[in-house]
Amino acid sequence: MIVIGWSELPSYAIDCINFLNLRNKIIILTDNKKAKKLIKYSVVKVISLQKNYTWESIGISKPKYFFFTGWNNKAFISLAKQKKTKNICLIDNKIKKNFRQFLGKFYFKFFLNNIFDAAFVPGKNTQNLLRYFNFRKLILTGLYSCNNNLFENKKKITKRKYDFIFVGKFIPRKNLETLLKAFKRLKKKYINSNLLLVGGYNVKKIDGVKIIPHINSKKIVNLMNNSKCLVLPSYEDNWGVVVHEATCCGCLLILSNNVGAKKEFLKRNGYDFDPYNEEDLYEKMENVLNTKDRDLIKKSFLSSKLSEKRSLQIWRIQFFKFIKKLSS
């Protein structure tokens, strides 16, 4: 038996789990009450992540493998501490080597290192963090993937309506304020330019900006295929699955230096910038507007090519690698 504990259980995680197609062999633990309607082939138990549990208390026989997100979820850690289960931690924290991580190095050593048998991480940045914490056990990359069977490049980049698109929560960490300031300046010089914001409500109306609240993945695919460039100005984003979604749809990228997925998906198909520097973002957006059609097509093709580094198929391969390696 395999148990997967995933806080919030976002849509991309649901797609990955469903793609495993392990009928009656997986139990999902989550705090997402909607998960029961979205997960196929698996039993879903909704629990509080702030409580301590035993396997018996939630009515589950002790599994052979326990995949779970984070090292701060009280519920998952309490289950992982019980013996005779192979524990695979799913984490995406980036290495910073700041004072907090310096202290975390000792916390990890004394309280967590013996709990984890392996770790599933997005990329090398998190892998380096675990090595900094002196974790010497199995680590595999490739934790995150969008649904590449859904997110596809369906429309020529030069035929798309919107110049820029942002998809995500309208929260301070996403740094929409800087994006809107840069676009407002851009609009004065390029009067036909436009920006699409997807994922919230609480933004003042600005000329050239269209706001769409939270919508499902199928509608996001259509909007991305009608947009030339994804802008992700986050102050902090450990990864950013939306970047993979955008490259699958052939969008160019403008990414903050603090977006974890940048290293994997941003080459010559866009630009990075300092999220604390509005002028830097303005210049990168202006570069996109001034890109000739033939170069837009080349950059869009490169985005699509880079997106192939991740897929549901690759995610499933990595998942079963843990089973194989930990059972040997």
ABEGO torsion letter per residue (X at the ends): XBBBBBBGGBAAAAAAAAAAGBBGABBBBBABAAAAAABBGBBBBBBBAABBBBAAAAGBBBBABBBBBEAABAAAAAAAABBGBBBBBBBABBBAGBAAAAAAAAAAAAAAAAABABBBBABAAAAAAAAAAGBABBBBBGABBBBAAABBBABBAAABABABBBBEBBBAAAGAAAAAAAAAAAAAABAABBBBBBGBABBBBBBGBBBBBBBBAAAAAAAAAABABBBBABABBABGAAAAAAAAAGBBBBBBAABAAAAAABBAAEBBBBAABAAAAAAAAAAAAABBAAAAAAAAAAAAAAAAABBAAAAAAAAAAAAAAAAX
